[in-house]
Amino acid sequence: MFHVRLDADGVCNYCRHWDATRSSFLDFERHRPLLDDRLRRHRGRFHYDAAVGLSGGKDSSYVLHRLTSSYDAKVLAITFDNGFLDDYAWENVRAITRRAGVDHFVYKPDWGAYREFYRASLLKLADPCFACSVGGYILSVRGCRDLRVPFFVHGRSPMQLFRHWYPGTRDPSVDVLRGNLAEYSPAMLQGLYRKVAHRMKLPLLYLMPNPRIRGPIVRELFGSGIRRGEITPEFLAFFLFEPYDEQEIMRFLVERDTGFQPGENRALLGHSDCLIHDACAFLYEQQHGVSRVLPEVAAMVRQGALGIDEVEGVLEANALAPDAVERSIGHLLERLEMPRAEFDDLVARVSRKRGRVPLG
């Protein structure tokens, strides 16, 4: 599982690969000018300089404020309304956009189509987050094209970006990250998006073999595609250009009176803005036999952001509470219009195969 391999010295391929490549990904002195240059080149060309995906969580809130306060960017905040953001997240979103004085666009997908995408991701992958992550990336690029915004900036942390970072990784985001750290090139981006669209055909065919079900989600995600002569937006990882420190981010947001309010779950790597987070974490544990945050914790250790002696405490702080899991499962099943028996059958099936499903 996780494609971990130990060498003759007992060191794993993840650690070896990170040590060999970290300088090319986390050299902020060298990378921040790349973000400055992108924003400077496009400043004033369009109504907005950049869009930020705003979920109401700490990372996206921080990215929005850094772009407006330190990069002098005119930002459009975009929230993907899939019905899974909780009341806490919506209150933060409203307060943050009001205090920052930015325009806010709420994108509501064709839920009839998107529900089938979530259902298929749940039933065939035991991971509804796949629909969020892959769909969110594609919709971000498409939305910026339609709204004529040159950049979509997201707040995925380095531990999320590099949790499956090993030689030969199958993580599809790697090409996107490498593109972020190269000189801005519309031609390169168009080639990348054509490659992504081609690579997505196979998993979509697997998830939804019925073309009557697959067709609407393909149209929802890709629209008419990107044509020559149109704006070619770029999907940028903010924390490739600036260092990440979760505790410092929380202090920044609270002390600057940004409108952000911390949620009930204040554990390191904790989430407070998604109604189905605990259900997805529960499924992950049933499928892989470990905590959902374990790959991020391991990445933090490799990156020097967490000591070995701190690992157990972080895992314990993120342990799932049975009542919270049940509430989260209820939200998921209600939104997907799925009977509980079907969900329980899925849990039994993935539990029997635990540890045999490769990840990453």
C-alpha positions in Angstrom: 0.0 0.0 0.0 1.0 3.6 -0.8 3.8 2.2 -3.0 6.3 2.5 -0.1 9.7 0.7 -0.8 12.6 0.5 1.6 16.2 0.5 0.3 19.1 -1.4 1.7 19.6 1.3 4.4 16.0 1.1 5.5 15.1 4.5 4.0 11.9 4.7 2.0 11.5 5.9 -1.6 9.3 8.8 -0.4 12.1 10.2 1.8 14.8 9.7 -0.8 12.6 11.4 -3.5 11.7 14.3 -1.3 15.4 14.9 -0.3 16.4 14.8 -4.0 13.6 17.2 -5.2 12.6 19.5 -2.2 14.9 22.3 -3.3 13.2 22.5 -6.6 9.7 22.9 -5.1 10.1 24.8 -1.8 12.6 27.5 -2.8 10.3 30.4 -1.9 13.0 33.1 -2.6 13.2 31.9 -6.2 9.5 31.1 -6.7 7.7 34.1 -5.3 8.9 36.3 -8.2 7.2 33.9 -10.5 3.8 34.7 -8.9 4.7 38.4 -8.8 5.5 38.4 -12.5 2.3 36.6 -13.5 0.1 39.1 -11.6 2.1 42.1 -12.9 1.9 41.0 -16.5 -1.9 40.6 -16.3 -2.8 43.4 -13.8 -5.5 45.5 -15.3 -5.9 43.5 -18.5 -9.2 42.0 -17.2 -11.8 43.0 -14.7 -10.1 40.6 -12.1 -6.5 39.8 -11.7 -7.1 36.4 -10.1 -9.8 34.2 -8.6 -9.6 32.5 -5.3 -11.6 29.4 -4.4 -13.1 30.3 -1.0 -14.5 27.5 1.2 -14.6 29.4 4.4 -11.6 27.4 5.8 -8.4 28.9 7.0 -6.2 28.2 4.0 -8.4 29.7 1.3 -9.2 32.7 3.6 -5.5 33.3 4.1 -4.7 33.1 0.3 -7.5 35.7 -0.4 -6.1 38.2 2.1 -2.5 37.7 1.0 -3.3 38.3 -2.6 -5.3 41.5 -1.9 -3.0 42.9 0.8 0.5 41.9 -0.3 0.2 41.4 -4.1 -2.3 44.3 -4.7 -4.5 41.9 -6.8 -8.1 42.6 -7.6 -9.6 39.2 -6.6 -12.8 37.5 -7.3 -13.8 35.0 -4.6 -15.5 31.9 -5.9 -17.3 29.3 -3.8 -18.4 25.9 -5.2 -21.8 25.2 -3.8 -22.2 21.4 -3.9 -24.4 21.4 -0.8 -21.6 20.1 1.5 -20.5 23.4 3.0 -21.8 23.8 6.6 -23.3 26.8 8.2 -20.0 27.7 9.8 -18.3 27.8 6.4 -21.0 30.0 4.9 -20.8 32.4 7.8 -17.1 32.7 7.3 -17.4 33.2 3.5 -19.9 36.0 3.9 -17.9 37.8 6.7 -14.5 37.4 4.9 -15.7 38.7 1.5 -17.4 41.6 3.2 -14.4 42.6 5.2 -12.0 42.1 2.3 -14.3 44.1 0.0 -14.1 41.6 -2.9 -16.7 40.4 -5.3 -18.1 36.9 -4.6 -19.4 34.4 -7.1 -21.2 31.3 -6.0 -21.1 28.5 -8.5 -24.0 26.0 -8.4 -23.4 23.0 -10.6 -26.0 21.0 -12.5 -26.7 18.9 -9.4 -28.6 16.2 -11.4 -25.3 15.5 -13.3 -23.0 16.2 -10.5 -24.9 13.9 -8.1 -24.2 11.0 -10.4 -20.5 11.9 -10.4 -20.4 11.8 -6.6 -22.5 8.6 -6.5 -20.1 6.9 -8.9 -17.0 8.1 -7.0 -18.5 6.8 -3.8 -19.7 3.4 -5.1 -16.6 2.6 -7.3 -13.8 4.3 -5.5 -15.3 4.6 -2.0 -14.1 8.2 -2.2 -16.6 11.0 -3.0 -13.7 13.5 -2.6 -12.6 12.4 -6.0 -15.5 14.2 -7.5 -14.7 17.3 -5.5 -10.9 17.4 -6.2 -10.9 16.5 -9.9 -14.2 18.3 -10.7 -13.0 21.3 -8.7 -9.8 21.6 -10.7 -11.5 21.3 -14.1 -14.4 23.6 -13.1 -11.9 26.2 -11.8 -10.2 26.4 -15.1 -13.4 26.4 -17.1 -15.0 29.0 -14.8 -12.0 31.4 -15.1 -12.2 31.0 -18.8 -15.9 31.9 -18.9 -15.4 34.8 -16.5 -12.2 36.0 -18.2 -10.0 35.7 -15.1 -6.3 34.8 -15.9 -5.5 32.8 -12.7 -7.3 30.6 -10.2 -5.3 30.5 -7.0 -5.9 27.7 -4.4 -4.7 27.1 -0.9 -3.7 23.4 -0.9 -0.9 23.0 1.7 2.5 21.5 0.9 1.6 18.4 2.9 -1.5 18.0 0.6 0.4 18.8 -2.5 3.2 16.3 -1.8 1.5 13.5 0.2 1.9 11.0 -2.6 5.3 12.3 -3.8 7.5 9.3 -4.8 9.4 8.2 -7.9 6.9 7.4 -10.7 3.9 8.8 -8.7 0.6 8.6 -10.4 -0.7 11.8 -8.8 -2.1 13.7 -11.8 -1.4 17.1 -10.2 2.4 16.8 -10.5 2.4 18.2 -14.1 0.3 21.1 -12.9 2.7 21.9 -10.1 5.7 21.8 -12.4 3.9 24.2 -14.7 3.3 26.6 -11.8 7.1 26.9 -11.3 7.9 27.5 -15.0 7.6 30.7 -16.9 3.9 31.5 -17.8 3.1 30.0 -21.2 -0.5 29.9 -22.6 0.7 27.3 -25.2 2.1 25.1 -22.5 -1.2 25.4 -20.5 -3.3 24.6 -23.5 -1.3 21.5 -24.1 -1.6 20.5 -20.4 -5.4 21.0 -20.5 -5.7 18.9 -23.6 -3.7 16.2 -21.8 -5.9 16.4 -18.7 -9.1 16.2 -20.8 -7.7 13.1 -22.6 -6.6 11.4 -19.3 -10.0 12.1 -17.7 -11.9 10.1 -20.4 -10.8 6.7 -19.0 -11.8 7.3 -15.3 -15.0 8.9 -16.3 -15.8 6.0 -18.6 -15.0 3.6 -15.7 -17.1 5.6 -13.2 -20.0 6.2 -15.5 -20.1 3.7 -18.4 -23.6 4.7 -19.4 -23.2 7.6 -21.9 -26.6 9.1 -20.9 -25.2 9.6 -17.4 -21.7 10.4 -18.4 -22.6 13.0 -21.1 -24.1 15.6 -18.7 -21.1 15.6 -16.3 -18.6 15.9 -19.2 -20.5 18.9 -20.5 -20.7 20.3 -17.0 -16.9 20.0 -16.5 -15.5 20.8 -19.9 -18.1 22.9 -21.6 -16.8 23.8 -25.1 -13.2 23.3 -24.0 -10.4 25.9 -24.5 -10.1 27.2 -28.0 -7.2 29.1 -29.6 -7.3 32.8 -29.1 -9.3 32.5 -25.8 -7.9 33.4 -22.4 -6.1 30.4 -20.9 -6.4 30.5 -17.1 -3.7 28.9 -14.9 -4.4 26.9 -11.7 -1.9 28.1 -9.2 -0.9 26.6 -5.8 -0.2 29.6 -3.6 1.9 27.6 -1.2 4.5 26.9 -3.8 5.3 30.6 -3.7 5.0 31.3 0.0 5.8 29.2 3.1 3.0 27.4 4.9 2.5 27.4 8.7 -0.9 26.4 9.9 -0.7 28.0 13.3 0.7 31.3 11.9 -2.1 31.3 9.4 -4.7 31.0 12.1 -3.0 33.8 14.1 -2.8 36.1 11.0 -6.5 35.6 10.3 -7.7 36.3 13.8 -5.3 39.2 14.7 -6.0 41.0 11.4 -9.8 41.0 12.0 -10.4 39.4 8.6 -13.8 38.0 9.4 -12.6 34.5 9.8 -13.7 32.6 12.8 -12.0 29.3 13.8 -14.2 26.3 13.8 -14.8 23.8 16.6 -12.2 21.4 15.3 -8.9 23.3 16.0 -6.6 20.2 15.8 -3.7 20.4 13.4 -4.9 19.2 10.0 -8.5 19.4 11.3 -11.5 20.4 9.1 -14.5 22.3 10.1 -16.1 23.4 6.8 -17.3 20.3 5.1 -20.4 18.3 6.1 -19.2 15.0 4.7 -15.6 15.2 5.8 -16.0 12.7 8.6 -17.9 10.3 6.4 -15.1 10.4 3.8 -12.5 10.0 6.5 -14.4 7.0 7.8 -14.5 5.4 4.3 -10.8 6.0 4.0 -10.1 4.2 7.2 -12.3 1.3 6.2 -10.5 1.0 2.8 -6.9 1.5 3.9 -6.8 0.7 7.6 -5.1 4.0 8.5 -6.2 7.6 9.4 -7.0 9.8 6.4 -4.5 12.4 7.7 -1.6 9.9 7.8 -0.2 10.7 4.3 -0.3 14.4 5.2 1.4 13.7 8.6 4.1 11.7 6.9 4.6 14.6 4.4 5.0 17.0 7.3 7.6 14.8 8.9 9.6 14.6 5.6 9.3 18.4 5.2 10.5 19.1 8.7 7.2 20.7 9.8 6.5 18.0 12.4 8.7 15.9 14.7 8.4 12.1 14.9 7.5 12.5 18.6 4.5 14.7 17.6 2.9 12.3 15.2 0.9 10.2 17.6 -0.7 13.4 19.1 -1.8 14.7 15.7 -3.3 11.3 14.8 -5.1 11.1 18.1 -6.4 14.7 17.7 -7.9 13.7 14.3 -9.5 10.5 15.5 -13.1 10.1 14.4 -15.9 10.4 16.8 -18.7 7.9 16.1 -21.6 10.3 16.5 -19.9 12.9 14.2 -19.3 10.1 11.6 -23.0 9.1 11.7 -24.1 12.7 11.2 -21.7 13.1 8.3 -22.9 9.9 6.7 -26.5 11.1 7.0 -25.6 14.4 5.1 -23.9 12.4 2.4 -26.7 9.9 1.9 -29.4 12.6 1.9 -27.6 14.7 -0.7 -26.9 11.7 -2.9 -30.4 10.3 -2.4 -28.8 6.9 -1.5 -30.3 4.3 0.9 -28.3 3.4 4.0 -28.3 -0.3 3.0 -26.4 0.5 -0.2 -23.8 2.5 1.8 -23.4 -0.3 4.4 -22.9 -2.8 1.6 -20.1 -0.6 0.2 -18.5 -0.3 3.6 -18.5 -4.1 4.0 -17.1 -4.6 0.5 -14.2 -2.2 0.9 -13.4 -3.5 4.4 -13.0 -7.0 3.0 -10.4 -5.6 0.5 -8.6 -3.4 3.1 -4.9 -2.9 2.3 -5.2 -4.4 -1.2 -6.1 -1.1 -3.0 -3.0 0.9 -4.0 -3.2 4.6 -3.5 -1.5 7.6 -5.1 
